[in-house]
Structures are given as structure tokens and as C-alpha cells.
Amino acid sequence: MVDARGVRKSFGHVEVLQGVDLTVAKGEVACLIGPSGSGKSTFLRCVNRLETIDAGAIVVDGRLMGHHVAGDHLVELRERQVTRNRTEIGMVFQRFNLFSHMTALDNVTTAPRTVRGLSRDRARAEAMELLERVGLADRARHYPAQLSGGQQQRVAIARALAMRPKLMLFDEPTSALDPELVGEVLAVMRDLAESGMTMIVVTHEIAFAREIGSFVTFLDQGVVVEHGTPAEVLDHTRHARTREFLDAVL
């Protein structure tokens, strides 16, 4: 589903990603861990082309993100084409980014109506199914200010799923939540993983990575330091830098 090779990205003189490789098969859950500033979130944003890369290539479901091949050259796609490709990739951010003036139901129906072209009734029916899936059917008429942080994040997940994505990206989805609300969001993500959704998750929830991750990748200073199964990376760490990080967060 995802094949990233030699991905480099700089902001000014700071090279945030220094040749990152990552392959994620369909149905796998890739968990990215590492200290703040290690490049995890930047890599995630490069996958769906919210950030352009300086070198390397990212292929999602057989499609080269941001470019197409013309003979021996790569030609950058127009923004409209990039946006079309991006609709197949759902993303959930640290902050919920819900429309404050819309109910939970309207937040979930907006993109399917405007992008997928669904009728109002069809979009609402699908949205109610998704809100039921994330345990919020009874909050459909509530506005974001009337919801807890965990509920808002679950609405954000339902909104991303409403576009029927092939791939879901999660950028530290529990980092802005109070500790007692983390579990309800992780439960929804666990359900998605068990249903076969392909996911890349940037997280500091090590227990979740151990339980759900198909593999864990530890990044530090824009470099993949360690990569393997959860048991290999988290329980039988080979690199001192990985162990230092885990000792600090566990």
C-alpha cells in the first residue's frame, strides 16, 4: 500500500528527513515512534503530499504521490490532481480540526457531499453509520464545544472514514487528550486495525504500538534507527538510542 524510498525533506538549512525508507503492506499497522523533532509528523505529511519532498519517492497503492512519469522524467502533478489522490488517504491530526459551527453529523457529511457528490440523505445515512461505529450516534446533533476531547477526536476519525480511504494516517491522535480520554480513541483505532484498515500511526502510546502494530519504526533526527516487529524493537532493542528513548517514555 505504501512504499517510501530515500525520502528527504528540509526546512531551510535543517534536514528533517534524511533518506527514510518505509514499506507498509495492505492491512498492516505501521507505528512510528521517536522523540519530538525526529521527523515522524513530517514524514506522515509527506505521504499524503501535505508537504513536498526534496528527494526520494513515495508510492501509495501503486500511484506515485505528487508526480507522474513522462518518459525518463518525473513531472509534478497539478494541485487538483494531488487533491484527487489525497482523497483516498484519511488523516487524523493531533488537534481535532472540526468545524466549530457544525454539528458532529454535519462535520462528517460535508466532504462526502462536496467531494464524493453524495446526496444529502445518502451522506447523512453513511455518517450516522460511522458515528455509530465510533460510539457517538447519540451525539450526532451536538456541536464540538459540547463534546469532550475524546469525542471530538472520534468525530474526526469518522469524518476521515467518510471518504472511504484506502489508507489512514494518525498523527499523535491522543496527545491533546486528557489521560482518561485516551482509551476511547485507541479503542476505535484498535477496531479499525482489526477490520483490516491499513494505518500509519505516529504515537507515544507504546502499549498500543506493542499490541496493534504490525511493526514499529523508531526515528531519531530524521533517520530510521531501528525497525522490526513490536517485540524486536520494544522488548529486544538492539540500539542504545532506542533503549534510551523507551526508558524515558515507559
C-alpha positions as CSV (number, residue, x, y, z in Angstrom):
1,M,0.0,0.0,0.0
2,V,2.8,2.4,0.8
3,D,6.4,2.3,-0.5
4,A,8.6,5.2,0.6
5,R,12.2,5.2,-0.7
6,G,15.0,7.6,0.3
7,V,12.6,10.3,1.4
8,R,14.4,13.6,2.2
9,K,12.9,16.8,3.4
10,S,14.5,20.0,4.6
11,F,13.1,23.2,6.1
12,G,15.7,25.9,5.4
13,H,19.1,24.5,6.4
14,V,17.6,21.8,8.7
15,E,17.2,18.4,7.0
16,V,14.3,16.9,8.9
17,L,14.2,13.6,6.9
18,Q,17.5,12.1,5.8
19,G,16.6,9.3,3.4
20,V,13.7,7.5,5.1
21,D,12.6,4.1,3.8
22,L,9.3,2.6,4.8
23,T,7.1,-0.1,3.3
24,V,3.6,-0.9,4.5
25,A,1.6,-3.7,3.1
26,K,-2.2,-3.7,2.8
27,G,-3.8,-4.3,6.1
28,E,-0.7,-3.6,8.2
29,V,-0.4,-1.1,11.0
30,A,2.9,0.8,11.0
31,C,3.7,2.6,14.2
32,L,6.3,5.4,14.2
33,I,7.9,6.3,17.4
34,G,10.6,8.7,18.4
35,P,11.4,11.9,20.2
36,S,9.8,15.3,19.3
37,G,11.5,16.7,16.3
38,S,12.6,13.3,14.9
39,G,10.6,13.8,11.6
40,K,7.7,11.5,12.3
41,S,4.9,14.0,11.7
42,T,6.8,15.5,8.7
43,F,7.0,12.0,7.1
44,L,3.3,11.5,7.6
45,R,2.5,14.8,5.9
46,C,4.8,13.8,3.0
47,V,2.8,10.6,2.5
48,N,-0.3,12.5,1.6
49,R,1.6,15.4,0.0
50,L,0.7,18.0,2.6
51,E,4.5,18.5,2.4
52,T,6.5,18.1,-0.8
53,I,9.7,16.0,-0.6
54,D,13.1,17.1,-1.7
55,A,14.3,13.7,-2.8
56,G,13.2,10.1,-3.0
57,A,9.7,8.8,-3.9
58,I,6.5,7.8,-2.1
59,V,4.1,5.4,-3.8
60,V,0.7,4.8,-2.4
61,D,-1.4,2.0,-3.8
62,G,0.8,1.9,-6.9
63,R,0.5,5.7,-7.5
64,L,3.5,8.0,-7.3
65,M,2.4,10.8,-4.9
66,G,2.9,14.2,-6.4
67,H,4.4,13.2,-9.8
68,H,3.8,11.1,-12.8
69,V,6.3,9.5,-15.1
70,A,6.7,11.0,-18.6
71,G,9.4,9.1,-20.5
72,D,12.6,9.4,-18.4
73,H,11.3,12.3,-16.4
74,L,9.1,13.0,-13.4
75,V,6.5,15.7,-13.9
76,E,4.9,17.4,-10.9
77,L,1.2,16.9,-10.8
78,R,-1.2,19.9,-10.7
79,E,-2.7,20.7,-7.4
80,R,-6.1,19.5,-8.5
81,Q,-4.6,16.0,-9.3
82,V,-2.8,15.9,-6.0
83,T,-6.0,16.8,-4.2
84,R,-7.8,14.0,-6.0
85,N,-5.2,11.5,-5.0
86,R,-5.3,12.7,-1.4
87,T,-9.0,11.9,-1.1
88,E,-8.1,8.2,-0.8
89,I,-5.9,8.9,2.3
90,G,-7.6,9.8,5.5
91,M,-5.7,11.8,8.1
92,V,-6.4,12.4,11.8
93,F,-4.4,15.2,13.4
94,Q,-3.3,16.0,17.0
95,R,-5.9,18.7,17.1
96,F,-9.3,17.7,16.0
97,N,-9.8,20.5,13.4
98,L,-13.6,20.1,13.5
99,F,-15.8,22.9,12.1
100,S,-17.0,24.6,15.3
101,H,-20.2,25.9,13.7
102,M,-21.3,22.5,12.5
103,T,-22.8,19.6,14.4
104,A,-20.9,16.3,14.6
105,L,-23.2,14.9,11.8
106,D,-22.5,17.9,9.5
107,N,-18.8,17.6,10.1
108,V,-18.9,14.1,8.9
109,T,-21.2,14.7,5.9
110,T,-19.5,17.8,4.4
111,A,-16.7,16.1,2.5
112,P,-18.8,13.2,1.1
113,R,-21.3,15.7,-0.3
114,T,-18.8,18.1,-1.8
115,V,-16.1,15.7,-2.9
116,R,-17.9,12.4,-3.4
117,G,-21.0,14.0,-4.7
118,L,-23.4,12.1,-2.4
119,S,-26.9,13.3,-1.9
120,R,-27.8,14.8,1.5
121,D,-29.8,11.8,2.6
122,R,-27.1,9.3,1.5
123,A,-24.4,11.3,3.2
124,R,-26.3,11.5,6.4
125,A,-27.1,7.8,6.4
126,E,-23.5,6.9,5.9
127,A,-22.4,9.5,8.5
128,M,-24.8,8.0,11.1
129,E,-23.4,4.5,10.5
130,L,-19.8,5.9,11.1
131,L,-20.9,7.8,14.2
132,E,-22.4,4.6,15.4
133,R,-19.2,2.8,14.7
134,V,-17.2,5.3,16.9
135,G,-19.8,5.2,19.6
136,L,-21.3,8.7,19.0
137,A,-24.6,8.2,17.3
138,D,-26.3,9.8,20.3
139,R,-24.1,12.9,19.9
140,A,-24.8,13.5,16.2
141,R,-26.6,16.8,16.8
142,H,-24.0,18.1,19.2
143,Y,-21.5,20.9,18.3
144,P,-17.8,20.4,19.0
145,A,-17.9,22.7,22.1
146,Q,-20.5,20.3,23.6
147,L,-18.2,17.3,23.2
148,S,-15.2,16.1,25.2
149,G,-11.8,16.0,23.5
150,G,-12.0,12.2,23.1
151,Q,-15.5,12.6,21.5
152,Q,-14.2,15.3,19.1
153,Q,-11.3,13.0,18.1
154,R,-13.7,10.2,17.4
155,V,-15.8,12.5,15.2
156,A,-12.6,13.4,13.4
157,I,-11.9,9.7,12.8
158,A,-15.5,9.2,11.5
159,R,-15.0,12.3,9.2
160,A,-11.9,10.8,7.7
161,L,-13.5,7.4,7.2
162,A,-16.5,9.1,5.4
163,M,-14.2,9.5,2.4
164,R,-13.7,5.7,2.3
165,P,-9.9,5.9,2.4
166,K,-7.6,3.1,1.4
167,L,-5.1,4.3,4.0
168,M,-5.4,6.1,7.3
169,L,-2.7,8.3,8.8
170,F,-2.8,9.2,12.5
171,D,-0.5,12.0,13.8
172,E,-0.3,11.5,17.6
173,P,-4.1,11.4,17.8
174,T,-4.2,11.1,21.6
175,S,-1.5,13.7,22.5
176,A,-4.0,16.5,23.1
177,L,-6.3,14.4,25.3
178,D,-6.6,14.1,29.0
179,P,-5.3,10.7,30.1
180,E,-8.8,9.3,30.9
181,L,-10.0,10.0,27.4
182,V,-7.1,8.3,25.6
183,G,-8.6,4.8,25.8
184,E,-11.8,5.6,24.0
185,V,-9.8,6.9,20.9
186,L,-7.4,3.9,21.0
187,A,-10.4,1.6,21.1
188,V,-11.7,3.0,17.8
189,M,-8.3,2.7,16.3
190,R,-8.0,-0.9,17.5
191,D,-11.3,-1.7,15.8
192,L,-10.1,-0.2,12.6
193,A,-6.9,-2.2,12.7
194,E,-8.9,-5.4,13.4
195,S,-11.1,-4.6,10.4
196,G,-8.1,-4.6,8.1
197,M,-7.6,-0.9,7.6
198,T,-4.0,0.0,6.5
199,M,-2.7,2.5,9.0
200,I,0.4,4.6,9.7
201,V,0.3,5.8,13.3
202,V,2.7,8.3,14.9
203,T,2.3,7.7,18.6
204,H,3.8,7.8,22.0
205,E,1.4,5.1,23.2
206,I,3.9,2.3,23.4
207,A,1.5,-0.2,24.8
208,F,-0.8,0.4,21.8
209,A,2.1,0.0,19.4
210,R,3.1,-3.3,21.0
211,E,-0.5,-4.6,20.9
212,I,-1.7,-3.4,17.5
213,G,1.4,-2.6,15.4
214,S,2.5,-4.9,12.6
215,F,5.9,-3.4,13.0
216,V,7.4,-0.4,14.8
217,T,9.9,2.1,13.4
218,F,12.0,4.3,15.6
219,L,13.1,7.6,14.1
220,D,15.6,10.0,15.5
221,Q,16.9,13.1,13.8
222,G,15.3,12.2,10.5
223,V,16.9,8.7,10.3
224,V,15.4,5.2,10.8
225,V,17.4,3.9,13.8
226,E,15.5,0.7,14.4
227,H,12.7,-1.2,12.6
228,G,11.1,-4.5,13.3
229,T,8.2,-6.3,15.0
230,P,7.0,-4.8,18.2
231,A,8.8,-7.5,20.2
232,E,12.0,-6.8,18.3
233,V,12.0,-3.1,18.7
234,L,10.3,-2.6,22.1
235,D,11.3,-5.7,24.0
236,H,14.6,-6.8,22.4
237,T,16.0,-3.4,21.5
238,R,19.3,-3.5,19.6
239,H,20.3,0.2,19.6
240,A,21.2,2.2,22.7
241,R,19.4,5.3,21.4
242,T,16.1,3.3,21.1
243,R,16.5,2.0,24.6
244,E,17.2,5.5,25.9
245,F,14.0,6.8,24.4
246,L,11.9,3.9,25.7
247,D,13.3,4.2,29.2
248,A,12.2,7.9,29.1
249,V,8.6,7.2,27.9
250,L,7.8,4.0,29.7
